[in-house]
Amino acid sequence: MAQQMGNQPLIVLSEESQRTSGEDAQSMNITAGKAVAESVRTTLGPKGMDKMLVDSGGSVVVTNDGVTILDEMDIEHPAANMVVEVAQTQEDEVGDGTTTAVVIAGELLSKAEDLLDQDIHATILAQGYRQAAEEAKNVLEESAVEVSPDDTETLESVAATAMTGKGAENAKDHLANLVVRGVQSVADDEGVDTDNVQVETVVGNSIDESTLVEGVVIGKERVHDNMPGFKEDANIALIDTDIEVPETELDTEVNVTDPDQLQEFLDQEEQQIKEMVDAIVDAGADVVIGQKGIDDMAQHYLAEEGVLAVRPAAGRSRISRTSPRTTSATPARSPRRNSAATTSCLSRMSRTRRR
């Protein structure tokens, strides 16, 4: 608990609290950092061992991934948490080498402790480590080998190395091939935008049955069983309005005195829906992603035309941004129509496609 008194904070600690400063605090911080490094050291290398972690709720995690182990550990010491942040940064920036980064950090702390015992000031040590880091980067630059995006063999070797020691190691050759093909499929002159590669997990099959889909996988059911489940070189229509007869703004009643009048009324509704579907088909769309309702009759007509329709699609902006770039799919453009109902149905769709 802390209260502000003037410019000085008042900190109230429990009776069991201890305060250390100077060399004692420095030694304790180094010891905490080295302890974290030692906890993952035995997982490093081809003969590294897995760790079984059990949390307070009884959940069991078996892994030798450094960042996973450190995330599962309940670490409160500030200096030790800084070593954990080293692993997290390595994971975010590179995606591999987390254990190595933590072990190196522990070794640097160990060597720093020896130098501190020789009365070398901590500021000088920090400056020396920064200079050593620059020199290490220069050595790495000289040792680096440039790899062409078309060098599939080398890229697969790199990907397989990154999977060594992970739970998917048994299928690393197959997965490495999928990873490289996926990255190569979205590479352009500006490089590789990894946001254009998505990993979707489907429960029920083994890792060996993983496959690469050079397109968009939509985790939604078809609105009609007779619709196709796969479309190649699709023209995608993104619709943020209902594909059904619009309701009137005011409550109205229709008095029908003859069965023929009722049939005419139903035929007119059906004709309106048919015109909406015809407008979608005439626009060239063979995949419809809707955010709102699709009338049963509209589903029937879309299925007859071989159009795949799904709903609802949350996050429309993500789909509209990703679909054309990932699949080379062409957003459909609506033709001019005289029908007011059809024009109203497709007006928002056109604006969505032009974004």
C-alpha positions as CSV (number, residue, x, y, z in Angstrom):
1,M,0.0,0.0,0.0
2,A,1.3,3.4,-0.9
3,Q,0.1,6.9,-0.1
4,Q,1.5,10.1,-1.5
5,M,2.8,12.5,1.1
6,G,4.1,15.6,-0.6
7,N,6.6,14.4,-3.2
8,Q,7.6,11.4,-1.3
9,P,5.6,8.1,-1.4
10,L,4.8,6.4,1.9
11,I,5.1,2.6,1.5
12,V,3.6,0.3,4.2
13,L,5.0,-3.2,4.1
14,S,4.2,-6.3,6.0
15,E,6.3,-7.4,9.0
16,E,7.7,-10.3,7.0
17,S,9.1,-8.0,4.3
18,Q,12.8,-7.5,3.9
19,R,14.7,-4.8,2.3
20,T,18.0,-5.3,0.6
21,S,20.3,-2.8,-1.1
22,G,23.7,-2.4,-2.6
23,E,25.7,-5.6,-3.3
24,D,23.2,-7.8,-1.5
25,A,20.4,-6.7,-3.8
26,Q,22.6,-7.1,-6.8
27,S,23.6,-10.6,-5.8
28,M,20.0,-11.6,-5.2
29,N,18.9,-10.3,-8.6
30,I,21.6,-12.2,-10.4
31,T,20.8,-15.4,-8.5
32,A,17.1,-15.1,-9.4
33,G,18.0,-14.6,-13.1
34,K,20.4,-17.6,-13.1
35,A,17.7,-19.8,-11.4
36,V,15.3,-19.1,-14.2
37,A,17.9,-20.0,-16.8
38,E,18.7,-23.2,-15.0
39,S,15.1,-24.2,-15.0
40,V,15.0,-24.5,-18.8
41,R,18.7,-25.4,-19.5
42,T,18.0,-29.2,-19.4
43,T,15.4,-28.8,-22.2
44,L,18.0,-27.5,-24.7
45,G,19.5,-29.5,-27.5
46,P,18.6,-32.8,-29.2
47,K,18.8,-34.7,-25.9
48,G,16.8,-32.1,-24.1
49,M,14.2,-33.4,-21.7
50,D,10.5,-32.4,-21.4
51,K,9.1,-30.7,-18.3
52,M,5.8,-31.7,-16.7
53,L,4.1,-28.7,-15.3
54,V,1.1,-28.9,-13.0
55,D,-0.7,-25.7,-12.1
56,S,-2.9,-25.1,-9.0
57,G,-6.0,-26.2,-10.8
58,G,-4.5,-29.6,-11.6
59,S,-3.9,-29.0,-15.3
60,V,-0.9,-30.8,-16.7
61,V,1.4,-29.4,-19.5
62,V,4.2,-31.5,-20.9
63,T,6.6,-29.4,-23.0
64,N,10.3,-28.5,-23.6
65,D,9.5,-25.1,-25.2
66,G,11.2,-22.4,-23.1
67,V,8.6,-19.7,-23.4
68,T,5.8,-22.2,-22.5
69,I,7.6,-23.4,-19.4
70,L,8.3,-19.9,-18.2
71,D,4.7,-18.7,-18.9
72,E,3.4,-21.6,-16.8
73,M,5.7,-20.8,-13.9
74,D,4.5,-18.5,-11.2
75,I,7.4,-16.1,-11.0
76,E,7.2,-13.0,-8.8
77,H,10.8,-11.8,-8.5
78,P,11.3,-8.6,-10.7
79,A,14.7,-9.6,-11.9
80,A,13.5,-13.1,-12.8
81,N,10.6,-11.7,-14.7
82,M,13.0,-9.7,-16.8
83,V,14.6,-13.0,-18.0
84,V,11.1,-14.3,-18.7
85,E,10.5,-11.2,-20.9
86,V,13.7,-12.1,-22.8
87,A,12.0,-15.4,-23.8
88,Q,8.7,-13.6,-24.7
89,T,10.5,-11.1,-26.8
90,Q,12.4,-13.8,-28.6
91,E,9.1,-15.7,-29.2
92,D,7.3,-12.6,-30.6
93,E,10.2,-11.4,-32.8
94,V,11.6,-14.8,-34.1
95,G,9.2,-17.5,-33.0
96,D,12.1,-19.8,-32.0
97,G,15.2,-19.9,-29.9
98,T,13.5,-18.9,-26.6
99,T,15.4,-21.5,-24.5
100,T,18.7,-20.5,-26.1
101,A,18.0,-16.8,-25.4
102,V,17.3,-17.5,-21.7
103,V,20.3,-19.7,-21.3
104,I,22.6,-17.1,-22.8
105,A,21.1,-14.5,-20.5
106,G,21.8,-16.7,-17.5
107,E,25.4,-17.2,-18.6
108,L,25.9,-13.4,-19.1
109,L,24.6,-12.9,-15.6
110,S,27.0,-15.6,-14.2
111,K,30.0,-14.0,-15.9
112,A,28.9,-10.6,-14.8
113,E,28.8,-11.9,-11.2
114,D,32.4,-13.0,-11.5
115,L,33.5,-9.6,-12.8
116,L,31.6,-7.8,-10.1
117,D,33.5,-9.8,-7.5
118,Q,36.7,-8.4,-9.1
119,D,35.4,-4.8,-8.3
120,I,34.5,-4.0,-11.8
121,H,31.6,-1.5,-11.8
122,A,28.2,-2.5,-13.1
123,T,28.1,0.4,-15.5
124,I,31.3,-0.6,-17.2
125,L,30.0,-4.2,-17.5
126,A,26.8,-2.9,-19.1
127,Q,28.8,-0.9,-21.6
128,G,31.0,-3.8,-22.4
129,Y,28.0,-6.1,-23.0
130,R,26.5,-3.5,-25.4
131,Q,29.8,-3.4,-27.3
132,A,29.9,-7.2,-27.4
133,A,26.3,-7.3,-28.7
134,E,27.3,-5.0,-31.6
135,E,30.3,-7.2,-32.4
136,A,28.2,-10.3,-32.2
137,K,25.7,-8.9,-34.7
138,N,28.6,-8.1,-37.1
139,V,29.9,-11.7,-36.8
140,L,26.4,-13.0,-37.5
141,E,26.0,-10.7,-40.5
142,E,29.3,-12.1,-41.9
143,S,28.3,-15.7,-41.2
144,A,24.7,-15.3,-42.6
145,V,23.8,-17.1,-45.8
146,E,21.4,-15.4,-48.2
147,V,18.5,-17.7,-49.1
148,S,16.3,-17.2,-52.1
149,P,12.5,-17.4,-51.6
150,D,12.6,-20.1,-54.2
151,D,15.1,-22.3,-52.4
152,T,12.5,-24.7,-51.0
153,E,15.0,-27.2,-49.7
154,T,16.9,-24.7,-47.5
155,L,13.7,-23.1,-46.2
156,E,12.2,-26.5,-45.3
157,S,15.4,-27.3,-43.4
158,V,15.1,-24.1,-41.4
159,A,11.4,-24.7,-40.7
160,A,12.0,-28.3,-39.6
161,T,14.8,-27.1,-37.3
162,A,12.4,-24.7,-35.6
163,M,10.0,-27.6,-34.9
164,T,12.6,-29.8,-33.3
165,G,11.7,-30.4,-29.7
166,K,8.1,-29.3,-30.2
167,G,5.1,-31.5,-29.9
168,A,4.7,-31.7,-33.7
169,E,8.3,-33.0,-34.2
170,N,7.1,-36.4,-35.5
171,A,5.4,-34.7,-38.5
172,K,8.0,-31.9,-38.9
173,D,8.9,-32.8,-42.5
174,H,5.3,-32.7,-43.6
175,L,4.5,-29.5,-41.7
176,A,7.8,-27.8,-42.9
177,N,6.7,-28.4,-46.5
178,L,3.2,-26.9,-45.7
179,V,4.8,-23.9,-44.0
180,V,7.2,-23.1,-46.9
181,R,4.5,-23.5,-49.5
182,G,2.2,-21.2,-47.6
183,V,4.9,-18.5,-47.2
184,Q,5.9,-18.8,-50.8
185,S,2.3,-18.4,-52.0
186,V,1.9,-15.0,-50.3
187,A,5.4,-13.7,-51.0
188,D,5.6,-10.6,-53.2
189,D,8.1,-7.9,-54.1
190,E,7.7,-6.2,-50.7
191,G,8.4,-9.4,-48.8
192,V,6.1,-11.7,-46.9
193,D,3.2,-10.5,-44.8
194,T,2.6,-13.3,-42.4
195,D,-0.9,-11.9,-41.6
196,N,-1.9,-13.4,-44.9
197,V,-1.2,-16.9,-43.6
198,Q,-3.7,-18.2,-41.1
199,V,-3.5,-21.5,-39.1
200,E,-6.9,-23.1,-38.5
201,T,-7.2,-26.0,-36.1
202,V,-9.8,-28.6,-36.9
203,V,-10.5,-31.3,-34.3
204,G,-10.8,-34.9,-35.4
205,N,-7.8,-35.7,-37.6
206,S,-4.1,-36.3,-37.0
207,I,-1.3,-33.8,-37.6
208,D,-0.2,-35.9,-40.6
209,E,-3.5,-35.0,-42.3
210,S,-2.8,-31.3,-42.2
211,T,-3.1,-29.6,-45.6
212,L,-2.5,-26.3,-47.2
213,V,-5.4,-24.4,-48.7
214,E,-4.4,-21.7,-51.1
215,G,-7.5,-19.7,-50.5
216,V,-9.9,-18.8,-47.7
217,V,-11.3,-21.3,-45.3
218,I,-14.6,-20.1,-43.8
219,G,-15.6,-21.8,-40.6
220,K,-19.3,-21.6,-41.3
221,E,-22.0,-24.0,-42.5
222,R,-23.5,-23.7,-46.0
223,V,-27.0,-22.3,-45.7
224,H,-28.3,-25.1,-48.1
225,D,-27.1,-28.7,-48.4
226,N,-27.2,-28.6,-52.2
227,M,-24.7,-25.8,-52.4
228,P,-21.1,-26.7,-53.3
229,G,-18.5,-26.8,-50.5
230,F,-15.6,-25.7,-52.6
231,K,-15.1,-22.9,-55.1
232,E,-12.0,-22.2,-57.2
233,D,-11.1,-18.7,-58.6
234,A,-14.2,-17.5,-56.8
235,N,-15.9,-14.1,-57.3
236,I,-16.9,-13.2,-53.7
237,A,-19.9,-11.0,-52.9
238,L,-19.8,-9.5,-49.4
239,I,-23.4,-8.5,-48.4
240,D,-24.2,-6.6,-45.2
241,T,-28.0,-6.6,-45.7
242,D,-30.8,-9.2,-45.8
243,I,-31.4,-11.3,-48.9
244,E,-35.2,-11.5,-48.3
245,V,-38.3,-9.5,-48.9
246,P,-37.9,-6.2,-46.9
247,E,-40.4,-5.6,-44.2
248,T,-42.5,-2.5,-44.2
249,E,-41.8,0.3,-41.8
250,L,-45.4,0.4,-40.7
251,D,-47.7,-2.4,-39.5
252,T,-50.1,-3.2,-42.4
253,E,-52.8,-5.7,-43.0
254,V,-53.7,-7.4,-46.3
255,N,-57.2,-8.6,-46.7
256,V,-57.5,-11.5,-49.0
257,T,-60.9,-12.7,-50.2
258,D,-59.8,-15.1,-52.9
259,P,-57.2,-17.9,-52.9
260,D,-55.9,-16.5,-56.2
261,Q,-55.1,-13.2,-54.6
262,L,-53.1,-15.0,-51.9
263,Q,-51.2,-16.9,-54.5
264,E,-50.5,-13.7,-56.4
265,F,-49.2,-12.1,-53.2
266,L,-46.9,-15.1,-52.6
267,D,-45.7,-15.1,-56.2
268,Q,-44.8,-11.5,-56.0
269,E,-42.7,-12.1,-52.9
270,E,-41.0,-15.0,-54.6
271,Q,-40.4,-12.9,-57.7
272,Q,-38.7,-10.2,-55.6
273,I,-36.4,-12.7,-54.0
274,K,-35.7,-14.3,-57.5
275,E,-34.7,-10.8,-58.8
276,M,-32.3,-10.4,-55.9
277,V,-30.6,-13.7,-56.6
278,D,-30.5,-13.0,-60.3
279,A,-28.7,-9.7,-59.6
280,I,-26.1,-11.5,-57.5
281,V,-25.6,-14.1,-60.2
282,D,-25.5,-11.5,-63.0
283,A,-22.8,-9.6,-61.0
284,G,-20.7,-12.7,-61.4
285,A,-20.6,-13.8,-57.8
286,D,-20.4,-17.5,-57.1
287,V,-19.7,-17.1,-53.4
288,V,-21.9,-15.0,-51.1
289,I,-20.8,-14.1,-47.6
290,G,-23.7,-12.4,-45.7
291,Q,-23.9,-10.7,-42.4
292,K,-27.7,-11.0,-42.1
293,G,-30.5,-13.3,-43.0
294,I,-30.9,-15.3,-46.2
295,D,-34.5,-16.3,-47.0
296,D,-35.2,-20.0,-47.5
297,M,-36.4,-19.3,-51.0
298,A,-33.2,-17.3,-51.7
299,Q,-31.2,-20.2,-50.5
300,H,-33.0,-22.5,-52.9
301,Y,-32.4,-20.2,-55.9
302,L,-28.7,-19.7,-55.0
303,A,-28.2,-23.5,-54.7
304,E,-29.8,-23.9,-58.1
305,E,-27.3,-21.5,-59.6
306,G,-24.4,-23.3,-57.9
307,V,-23.6,-20.3,-55.6
308,L,-22.0,-21.0,-52.2
309,A,-23.6,-18.9,-49.5
310,V,-22.6,-18.7,-45.8
311,R,-23.8,-16.5,-42.9
312,P,-23.3,-14.7,-40.7
313,A,-19.8,-13.3,-41.2
314,A,-18.5,-11.4,-38.3
315,G,-15.6,-9.1,-39.0
316,R,-16.5,-8.2,-42.5
317,S,-13.5,-5.9,-42.9
318,R,-11.1,-8.8,-42.3
319,I,-12.7,-10.9,-44.9
320,S,-12.9,-8.2,-47.5
321,R,-9.2,-7.3,-46.9
322,T,-8.0,-10.9,-47.0
323,S,-10.0,-12.7,-49.6
324,P,-8.9,-11.0,-52.8
325,R,-5.3,-10.9,-51.8
326,T,-5.1,-14.4,-50.6
327,T,-7.1,-16.2,-53.3
328,S,-6.9,-13.9,-56.3
329,A,-10.6,-13.9,-56.0
330,T,-12.5,-11.1,-57.9
331,P,-15.0,-9.1,-55.9
332,A,-18.2,-9.1,-57.9
333,R,-19.7,-5.9,-59.4
334,S,-23.4,-5.4,-59.5
335,P,-25.0,-4.5,-62.9
336,R,-27.6,-1.7,-63.2
337,R,-31.1,-3.0,-62.5
338,N,-34.5,-1.4,-62.8
339,S,-35.9,-3.3,-59.9
340,A,-36.0,-1.0,-56.8
341,A,-35.9,-4.0,-54.5
342,T,-32.9,-5.5,-56.2
343,T,-31.0,-2.2,-56.3
344,S,-31.6,-1.7,-52.6
345,C,-30.4,-5.2,-51.8
346,L,-27.1,-4.8,-53.7
347,S,-26.3,-1.1,-53.0
348,R,-24.5,-1.9,-49.7
349,M,-22.8,-4.9,-51.2
350,S,-21.3,-2.6,-53.9
351,R,-20.0,-0.2,-51.4
352,T,-18.5,-3.0,-49.4
353,R,-16.7,-4.4,-52.5
354,R,-15.3,-1.0,-53.5
355,R,-13.6,-0.6,-50.1
